[in-house]
Amino acid sequence: MQDGKNRNNIRVGQVVEIVQKQDQRSGELTEGVVKRILTNSSNHPHGIKVQLETGEIGRVKNII
């Protein structure tokens, strides 16, 4: 399983697990399909920020 810190690992249409802003303390993960990638830099220490097809936004923790 790749981690979500590198933008190169993430593609639109991929299934990923994200942590949403309100879930950062609990660490609860939300699974979904990437609709668009919101982080412009090539990597980010907390994970690349994406929007899922459901409209939820969060940082990628796992790529499934």
N, C-alpha and C positions, 0 to 999 in steps of 0.2 A: 504494500500500500504506500503510495507516494504521499508526501506531506503537502500542505497547501500554502507553503511559504514562498514558493517559486511560481511566478506567473506563467512560465513556460510549460508547467505541468497541467495547467487548467485550460479546458476548452469549453466553448459554448456547447450545450447539449450533454455534457458529462454529468453523471450522478455524483454528488458530493455530500459531505456532512459539514454543516456550518454551525457556528455559535453566534447567536444573535446578541445584540447589545444588552438586552435585558436579561439574557441567560449567562452572561459572562461569569457572574459569581457562582452560580450553580453548576456551570459547565455543561448544561443540557444541550444536546446536539439536535439539529433539525436536518433531515435528509431531503434532498430535492435535486432538481435538474437546473444547471446553470443557464440563465437567460442572457445575462451580460456580466462582463468583468468590470468592476468599478475602480480597482486600483491601477494606477498608471505605471508605477515603478515596477521593475523586474522582480523584486522580492520585498517581503515585509515580514518583520520578526513575529507578528501576531497572526499572520495568515493573510492571504489576498482577499480583499472584500469583493463579494459578488452579489448579484441579485438573482434569486431563483425564479422559475416560471410562475410560482405562486405569488411573487411580489415581495417575499421576505428577503431581507438584506442581512448579511453577516459575513464573518471571516471564515474561510475554508480551514477546517481542521483535518479532514480526511478526504481522499479521493477514492471512490469505490470502483 
